[in-house]
Amino acid sequence: MEKKLTRKEREKLARREAIIDAALEIVSEKGFEGLTMDELAERAEVGKGTLYLYFKSKTSIYLALCERGSALLNQQMAKVITKNLPGIKIVEELGQTYLEFIQRQPVYFTAFSYYENIIDQDVIEESEIAAQCEENAEQAMTYIVRALQIGMQDNSIKDEFDPKVLGLIIWGASKGVMHIAFLKHEKHRMKVLDEVDVSLKSLINGFIKLIGSGMRK
């Protein structure tokens, strides 16, 4: 049975969530580099001392965004994995779920990338938030691998691959394609991007279709 929180614990949790809400707003408007602790305290309507009781640095705030975003994404992926569908269709729906989630809240994708760029074992061991991000990432991979296993069992996916290796390939490739899509979407001046007339959505959908055709039995 889940422990019932005291009023003080509920208030503390609500204040923490309000700070993360405010951080999400600021980063959406100004990017990660535009976030300052002063503005965050003001936007969250807490004193700066109170803010530092919850988050010691901007890094911990970025990790909190990663933690929240990955938890929300996993909730949606969990619903997909329980559907009574061929494995190949589950994989495709997981891809669409990821795409739609990132399109609605691109800040979370940036937070995921930030976490992956700074993370090492020492950070995970020293930070509860980083450890939770790591756990969420492992859970997401579990969903991908499970979808592949279902497909191999129902013959909708080729069984010549190790599902864990294939899951890692899909995960790594999707990160790269999503990064390129964001560069294109945000109009970064790279000639190779300018020469291809494609939207973020069509690029990701093309990737999902390509992966699906390669795995399909």
SEZA-854082 format. One record per residue (C-alpha): z negated, x negated, y negated; residue number from 1. Coordinates in Angstrom, 3 decimals, padded with zeros to 6 digits. Layout:
// residues N
c3: Z, c1: X, c2: Y, k: NUM
...
//
This chain:
// residues 217
c3: 000.000, c1: 000.000, c2: 000.000, k: 1
c3: 001.002, c1: -001.365, c2: -003.400, k: 2
c3: -001.878, c1: -002.295, c2: -005.657, k: 3
c3: -002.297, c1: 000.038, c2: -008.644, k: 4
c3: -002.160, c1: -001.820, c2: -011.947, k: 5
c3: -004.947, c1: -001.492, c2: -014.477, k: 6
c3: -004.153, c1: -000.286, c2: -017.976, k: 7
c3: -004.489, c1: -003.834, c2: -019.298, k: 8
c3: -002.071, c1: -005.125, c2: -016.658, k: 9
c3: 000.420, c1: -002.350, c2: -017.452, k: 10
c3: 000.220, c1: -003.149, c2: -021.159, k: 11
c3: 000.751, c1: -006.841, c2: -020.478, k: 12
c3: 003.753, c1: -006.108, c2: -018.280, k: 13
c3: 005.230, c1: -003.725, c2: -020.880, k: 14
c3: 004.832, c1: -006.356, c2: -023.605, k: 15
c3: 006.572, c1: -008.951, c2: -021.447, k: 16
c3: 009.469, c1: -006.569, c2: -020.802, k: 17
c3: 009.705, c1: -005.785, c2: -024.520, k: 18
c3: 010.024, c1: -009.505, c2: -025.274, k: 19
c3: 012.810, c1: -009.848, c2: -022.702, k: 20
c3: 014.524, c1: -006.763, c2: -024.177, k: 21
c3: 014.414, c1: -008.372, c2: -027.600, k: 22
c3: 015.747, c1: -011.658, c2: -026.218, k: 23
c3: 018.624, c1: -009.793, c2: -024.576, k: 24
c3: 019.512, c1: -008.175, c2: -027.902, k: 25
c3: 019.453, c1: -011.461, c2: -029.821, k: 26
c3: 021.475, c1: -013.379, c2: -027.237, k: 27
c3: 024.015, c1: -010.526, c2: -027.103, k: 28
c3: 024.428, c1: -010.810, c2: -030.876, k: 29
c3: 024.160, c1: -014.572, c2: -031.445, k: 30
c3: 024.505, c1: -016.326, c2: -028.121, k: 31
c3: 021.913, c1: -018.500, c2: -026.405, k: 32
c3: 021.980, c1: -021.139, c2: -029.124, k: 33
c3: 021.245, c1: -018.465, c2: -031.728, k: 34
c3: 017.923, c1: -017.481, c2: -030.186, k: 35
c3: 014.824, c1: -018.765, c2: -032.011, k: 36
c3: 011.200, c1: -018.163, c2: -031.137, k: 37
c3: 010.506, c1: -016.975, c2: -034.696, k: 38
c3: 013.163, c1: -014.276, c2: -034.594, k: 39
c3: 012.207, c1: -013.290, c2: -031.060, k: 40
c3: 008.586, c1: -012.756, c2: -032.079, k: 41
c3: 009.711, c1: -010.672, c2: -035.039, k: 42
c3: 012.187, c1: -008.611, c2: -033.025, k: 43
c3: 009.653, c1: -007.992, c2: -030.238, k: 44
c3: 006.973, c1: -007.152, c2: -032.837, k: 45
c3: 004.455, c1: -009.670, c2: -031.495, k: 46
c3: 002.731, c1: -012.623, c2: -033.098, k: 47
c3: 004.170, c1: -016.028, c2: -032.365, k: 48
c3: 000.944, c1: -017.006, c2: -030.625, k: 49
c3: 001.248, c1: -013.969, c2: -028.375, k: 50
c3: 004.857, c1: -014.835, c2: -027.618, k: 51
c3: 003.859, c1: -018.299, c2: -026.423, k: 52
c3: 001.262, c1: -016.772, c2: -024.109, k: 53
c3: 004.150, c1: -015.159, c2: -022.220, k: 54
c3: 006.907, c1: -017.726, c2: -022.664, k: 55
c3: 006.260, c1: -021.365, c2: -023.460, k: 56
c3: 009.833, c1: -022.212, c2: -024.446, k: 57
c3: 013.365, c1: -020.927, c2: -024.864, k: 58
c3: 014.113, c1: -022.217, c2: -021.370, k: 59
c3: 011.502, c1: -019.895, c2: -019.869, k: 60
c3: 013.057, c1: -016.979, c2: -021.774, k: 61
c3: 016.533, c1: -017.826, c2: -020.466, k: 62
c3: 015.104, c1: -017.991, c2: -016.953, k: 63
c3: 013.438, c1: -014.608, c2: -017.480, k: 64
c3: 016.840, c1: -013.151, c2: -018.369, k: 65
c3: 018.241, c1: -014.704, c2: -015.198, k: 66
c3: 015.379, c1: -013.271, c2: -013.152, k: 67
c3: 015.855, c1: -009.764, c2: -014.547, k: 68
c3: 019.644, c1: -009.837, c2: -014.278, k: 69
c3: 019.700, c1: -011.129, c2: -010.712, k: 70
c3: 017.117, c1: -008.546, c2: -009.640, k: 71
c3: 019.167, c1: -005.718, c2: -011.176, k: 72
c3: 022.354, c1: -007.000, c2: -009.551, k: 73
c3: 020.648, c1: -007.261, c2: -006.165, k: 74
c3: 019.498, c1: -003.650, c2: -006.424, k: 75
c3: 023.103, c1: -002.556, c2: -006.825, k: 76
c3: 024.327, c1: -004.847, c2: -004.047, k: 77
c3: 021.657, c1: -003.459, c2: -001.720, k: 78
c3: 023.129, c1: 000.035, c2: -002.147, k: 79
c3: 026.608, c1: -001.218, c2: -001.243, k: 80
c3: 025.500, c1: -003.053, c2: 001.901, k: 81
c3: 024.044, c1: 000.157, c2: 003.403, k: 82
c3: 027.321, c1: 002.109, c2: 003.127, k: 83
c3: 029.048, c1: 003.164, c2: 006.317, k: 84
c3: 032.241, c1: 001.218, c2: 005.638, k: 85
c3: 034.278, c1: -001.514, c2: 007.355, k: 86
c3: 032.954, c1: -004.955, c2: 006.487, k: 87
c3: 036.060, c1: -005.896, c2: 004.502, k: 88
c3: 035.548, c1: -002.843, c2: 002.288, k: 89
c3: 031.886, c1: -003.733, c2: 001.781, k: 90
c3: 032.898, c1: -007.239, c2: 000.671, k: 91
c3: 035.398, c1: -005.764, c2: -001.778, k: 92
c3: 032.818, c1: -003.306, c2: -003.134, k: 93
c3: 030.318, c1: -006.121, c2: -003.573, k: 94
c3: 032.938, c1: -007.920, c2: -005.644, k: 95
c3: 033.613, c1: -004.854, c2: -007.762, k: 96
c3: 029.884, c1: -004.293, c2: -008.234, k: 97
c3: 029.493, c1: -007.860, c2: -009.488, k: 98
c3: 032.468, c1: -007.507, c2: -011.837, k: 99
c3: 031.284, c1: -004.224, c2: -013.333, k: 100
c3: 027.736, c1: -005.545, c2: -013.745, k: 101
c3: 028.914, c1: -008.640, c2: -015.622, k: 102
c3: 031.281, c1: -006.609, c2: -017.790, k: 103
c3: 028.418, c1: -004.349, c2: -018.872, k: 104
c3: 025.927, c1: -007.173, c2: -019.431, k: 105
c3: 027.737, c1: -010.517, c2: -019.925, k: 106
c3: 024.507, c1: -012.112, c2: -021.155, k: 107
c3: 023.225, c1: -012.073, c2: -017.593, k: 108
c3: 026.211, c1: -014.087, c2: -016.361, k: 109
c3: 025.464, c1: -016.686, c2: -019.041, k: 110
c3: 021.832, c1: -016.694, c2: -017.913, k: 111
c3: 022.900, c1: -017.218, c2: -014.293, k: 112
c3: 025.068, c1: -020.165, c2: -015.345, k: 113
c3: 022.275, c1: -021.626, c2: -017.467, k: 114
c3: 019.871, c1: -021.454, c2: -014.526, k: 115
c3: 022.370, c1: -023.155, c2: -012.209, k: 116
c3: 022.989, c1: -025.951, c2: -014.729, k: 117
c3: 019.338, c1: -026.892, c2: -015.252, k: 118
c3: 017.870, c1: -026.142, c2: -011.875, k: 119
c3: 016.435, c1: -028.701, c2: -009.480, k: 120
c3: 013.639, c1: -028.606, c2: -006.950, k: 121
c3: 011.009, c1: -029.773, c2: -009.446, k: 122
c3: 011.854, c1: -026.907, c2: -011.819, k: 123
c3: 011.636, c1: -024.377, c2: -008.981, k: 124
c3: 008.249, c1: -025.708, c2: -007.874, k: 125
c3: 006.834, c1: -025.755, c2: -011.410, k: 126
c3: 008.104, c1: -022.371, c2: -012.616, k: 127
c3: 007.355, c1: -019.000, c2: -011.042, k: 128
c3: 010.303, c1: -017.512, c2: -012.921, k: 129
c3: 012.703, c1: -020.178, c2: -011.606, k: 130
c3: 011.362, c1: -019.665, c2: -008.097, k: 131
c3: 012.059, c1: -015.931, c2: -008.393, k: 132
c3: 015.601, c1: -016.655, c2: -009.622, k: 133
c3: 016.082, c1: -018.840, c2: -006.553, k: 134
c3: 014.774, c1: -016.094, c2: -004.277, k: 135
c3: 017.107, c1: -013.551, c2: -005.881, k: 136
c3: 020.086, c1: -015.874, c2: -005.409, k: 137
c3: 019.212, c1: -016.277, c2: -001.741, k: 138
c3: 018.973, c1: -012.500, c2: -001.365, k: 139
c3: 022.407, c1: -012.010, c2: -002.944, k: 140
c3: 023.880, c1: -014.537, c2: -000.511, k: 141
c3: 022.223, c1: -012.647, c2: 002.349, k: 142
c3: 024.076, c1: -009.488, c2: 001.309, k: 143
c3: 027.424, c1: -011.322, c2: 001.222, k: 144
c3: 026.856, c1: -012.924, c2: 004.629, k: 145
c3: 025.742, c1: -009.614, c2: 006.128, k: 146
c3: 028.907, c1: -007.885, c2: 004.867, k: 147
c3: 031.009, c1: -010.642, c2: 006.462, k: 148
c3: 029.120, c1: -010.309, c2: 009.746, k: 149
c3: 029.714, c1: -006.554, c2: 009.757, k: 150
c3: 033.427, c1: -007.166, c2: 009.178, k: 151
c3: 033.624, c1: -009.679, c2: 012.007, k: 152
c3: 031.882, c1: -007.228, c2: 014.323, k: 153
c3: 034.168, c1: -004.304, c2: 013.439, k: 154
c3: 037.303, c1: -006.521, c2: 013.463, k: 155
c3: 038.166, c1: -005.947, c2: 009.802, k: 156
c3: 037.503, c1: -009.644, c2: 009.017, k: 157
c3: 038.731, c1: -012.692, c2: 010.917, k: 158
c3: 036.015, c1: -014.099, c2: 013.143, k: 159
c3: 037.292, c1: -017.691, c2: 013.038, k: 160
c3: 034.993, c1: -018.481, c2: 010.115, k: 161
c3: 031.277, c1: -019.141, c2: 010.039, k: 162
c3: 030.031, c1: -016.214, c2: 007.883, k: 163
c3: 027.537, c1: -018.436, c2: 006.070, k: 164
c3: 030.192, c1: -021.017, c2: 005.207, k: 165
c3: 032.644, c1: -018.294, c2: 004.181, k: 166
c3: 029.952, c1: -016.632, c2: 002.068, k: 167
c3: 029.325, c1: -019.924, c2: 000.281, k: 168
c3: 033.055, c1: -020.355, c2: -000.376, k: 169
c3: 033.296, c1: -016.838, c2: -001.828, k: 170
c3: 030.197, c1: -017.379, c2: -003.964, k: 171
c3: 031.399, c1: -020.720, c2: -005.326, k: 172
c3: 034.954, c1: -019.543, c2: -005.957, k: 173
c3: 033.794, c1: -016.362, c2: -007.679, k: 174
c3: 031.644, c1: -018.405, c2: -010.060, k: 175
c3: 034.605, c1: -020.548, c2: -011.019, k: 176
c3: 036.983, c1: -017.630, c2: -011.495, k: 177
c3: 034.398, c1: -015.711, c2: -013.515, k: 178
c3: 033.874, c1: -018.765, c2: -015.733, k: 179
c3: 037.611, c1: -019.030, c2: -016.403, k: 180
c3: 037.758, c1: -015.288, c2: -017.075, k: 181
c3: 034.991, c1: -015.607, c2: -019.656, k: 182
c3: 036.711, c1: -018.517, c2: -021.371, k: 183
c3: 039.842, c1: -016.390, c2: -021.612, k: 184
c3: 037.928, c1: -013.310, c2: -022.732, k: 185
c3: 036.072, c1: -015.232, c2: -025.447, k: 186
c3: 039.360, c1: -016.802, c2: -026.645, k: 187
c3: 038.427, c1: -020.445, c2: -026.143, k: 188
c3: 041.302, c1: -022.620, c2: -027.290, k: 189
c3: 042.643, c1: -024.039, c2: -024.049, k: 190
c3: 046.422, c1: -024.194, c2: -023.690, k: 191
c3: 046.321, c1: -023.426, c2: -019.984, k: 192
c3: 044.507, c1: -020.167, c2: -020.770, k: 193
c3: 046.835, c1: -019.231, c2: -023.617, k: 194
c3: 049.844, c1: -019.531, c2: -021.343, k: 195
c3: 048.603, c1: -016.819, c2: -018.960, k: 196
c3: 048.500, c1: -013.237, c2: -020.220, k: 197
c3: 045.705, c1: -011.749, c2: -018.121, k: 198
c3: 042.519, c1: -009.810, c2: -018.866, k: 199
c3: 039.058, c1: -010.562, c2: -017.527, k: 200
c3: 039.192, c1: -007.483, c2: -015.307, k: 201
c3: 042.666, c1: -008.138, c2: -013.893, k: 202
c3: 041.805, c1: -011.778, c2: -013.189, k: 203
c3: 038.699, c1: -010.855, c2: -011.208, k: 204
c3: 040.454, c1: -008.001, c2: -009.431, k: 205
c3: 043.221, c1: -010.432, c2: -008.464, k: 206
c3: 040.619, c1: -012.799, c2: -007.049, k: 207
c3: 038.970, c1: -010.025, c2: -005.019, k: 208
c3: 042.366, c1: -008.953, c2: -003.642, k: 209
c3: 043.290, c1: -012.538, c2: -002.754, k: 210
c3: 040.006, c1: -013.191, c2: -000.939, k: 211
c3: 040.300, c1: -009.870, c2: 000.886, k: 212
c3: 043.848, c1: -010.561, c2: 002.082, k: 213
c3: 042.840, c1: -014.006, c2: 003.329, k: 214
c3: 039.923, c1: -012.666, c2: 005.374, k: 215
c3: 041.507, c1: -009.451, c2: 006.590, k: 216
c3: 042.192, c1: -009.309, c2: 010.318, k: 217
//
